[in-house]
Amino acid sequence: MAITDPAYLPAAVAQSKRDTMTGITSQEFNQWRHNPITAGFLQYMEDSVAFLREAAADLLEAGQFNQGDVHQDKNPDCLRGQIITLRHLHGIEIQTIQSFYGQEMPKEKQE
């Protein structure tokens, strides 16, 4: 079972989240994505990825980037995970969120 499997959510929490997601249409989600505040946050995520990549390259060059290092900023697996997570969240779609909660929007609400 994957962490993204809705079975990990307690039933009451899952139902409350499903109820919240039911009211969001694809059009509303797209409006949210294009809101200036959201655009700023998305830019922050992109900039964070660029910063992490640059920091990783600097550590690699300095010989301080070590597999298994307990300090997460010097561990390539930790940095890789952070970058992947930021990229995933940056490009998330409403269908992915709804699928996580086991909720598919009716066709008439999606557009």
N, C-alpha and C positions, 0 to 999 in steps of 0.2 A: 504494500500500500504506500503510495507516494504522499508526501506532506501536503501536496496540493489537492489531495483527495478529500472531498467534503465529509467523508466518514470520520475524519479527525476532529471535526467541529462537534461540540455538544449539541444535542438536538434543539434545545431552546435558543441557543446562540445562532445556529444555522437557520432556524425559522425566522428569527428576527432580522437577520441579514438578508434572507431571501425576500422578506416583505419589503425591505428598503429597496432592494435592487429591482423589484417588480415595477416600481414607479418610475424608473429611469429608462428613457428611450434612447436609441442610438443618436438621434438628433440632439437631445439634451447633453449626452456625453460629449459629442463633437463640439457643442457650444462651450462646454466646460474646458475642453482641451485648448480652445482658441481664446479663452479669457486671458487678459493681460497678466493676471496674477499667476495663472497656471502656466502661461508661456514663460514667465520668469522662473518658475520652479523647474520646468522642463529644461530651460537653459542651464540652470544650476546643476542639474543632473549630468548634462552633456559636459559641462566644464569640469565637474568632479571626475568624470571618466578620463578626460584629458590630463588632469592633474595626477591622478593615480598612475596612469601610464607613464607619464614623465618621471614621477617619483620612482617607479619600478625600474625604469631605465637607468636612472642615476644610481640606485642601489646596486643594480647589476654591474654597472661600470666600476663602482667602488668596491666590488667584491663582498657586499654586505647583504645580498639577497640569497637567503638560505632556506632550502626545503626543511621543514620541521622546526624552524625558528619559533620560539614561544612568543616573541613580539609580533603581533599580527601585521604590523606595517612592514616587516622585513621578511614575511613568509609569502612566497609566490602564490600558494594556494589560496591564502586569505585575500590577497589583492585581486586575484583572478575572480574569486567569488563576489567581491564587492563590485567589480566592473560588470560582470554578467548580470548581477541583480539590478544595478542602475540602468543598464541597457534594457533589461526586461521591463522594468517599471516605466521607463521613458516611452516605450512603444506599446504599452498595454492597451488592449481593446476591450470594449464593453462586453463582448462575447466571452472573452477569457474570464472576466470577473464573474459574469453570470454563470458560466460553466462551473467555476470553482464552488459556487453556492448551490449548484444543482438546479439552476433556474434558467430556462430559455425563454426569451421574450416571444410573445405571440407575433406573428408576421405583421399584423396591422399596426403594432406599436413601434416596430423597429424603424420605420421611415418617417 
